[in-house]
Amino acid sequence: MNSKKELWILLASFVLPIAFGTAFFYLSPTFFTQHTVNYGEFVNPIITTTKQDITFIDTQSGLQGLWTLTYTTKKCDNICIKVLQYMRTVRILMNEDMRRIQNLLLITNKAKTQQVDILVGYASEVFNRQLNQFPENSLFLIDPLGNMMLRYNSKNLDIKRVIKDLKRLFKYSRIG
């Protein structure tokens, strides 16, 4: 074999994998995002919360840099009470990571709610419009930076899956 053929073979062995990989990435972009390991649905587009978006009943409260399980509803009925119990159970079952989580009942209208033993807040009009793109009575996970990350359907909520998502997030997260 002469030196020109060796040079072309050596060059092709380095360039062709990069070219094929790049072509595959751009010709089939959904292949890499099709299969995820999370059970909740990613909130897309990302919704970032600010202090003005949520008015808390207890003025000392806030998102405080913690992971927040947030249940959004217009009024707290039987389904709401059931989901709030699930949220308490999730927090307890997280064991040593339970200090990294807080629960929030977010009322999307200005109606008064019965006394519950978790954090209660009211959504602003702007924030309420952003939440209207999702089904009513959804459970959201808000990260410590205020970004709504995952959404769970409260009608068929499986707390084991929520716990698996939280454990995976806590394993790799350095915040909160």
Secondary structure as GFF3:
##gff-version 3
##sequence-region A 1 176
A	DSSP	alpha_helix	3	27	.	.	.	ID=ss1
A	DSSP	three_ten_helix	29	31	.	.	.	ID=ss2
A	DSSP	beta_strand	41	48	.	.	.	ID=ss3
A	DSSP	beta_strand	54	56	.	.	.	ID=ss4
A	DSSP	beta_strand	67	73	.	.	.	ID=ss5
A	DSSP	alpha_helix	78	93	.	.	.	ID=ss6
A	DSSP	three_ten_helix	95	100	.	.	.	ID=ss7
A	DSSP	beta_strand	101	107	.	.	.	ID=ss8
A	DSSP	beta_strand	119	123	.	.	.	ID=ss9
A	DSSP	alpha_helix	125	131	.	.	.	ID=ss10
A	DSSP	beta_strand	138	142	.	.	.	ID=ss11
A	DSSP	beta_strand	147	153	.	.	.	ID=ss12
A	DSSP	alpha_helix	159	172	.	.	.	ID=ss13
###
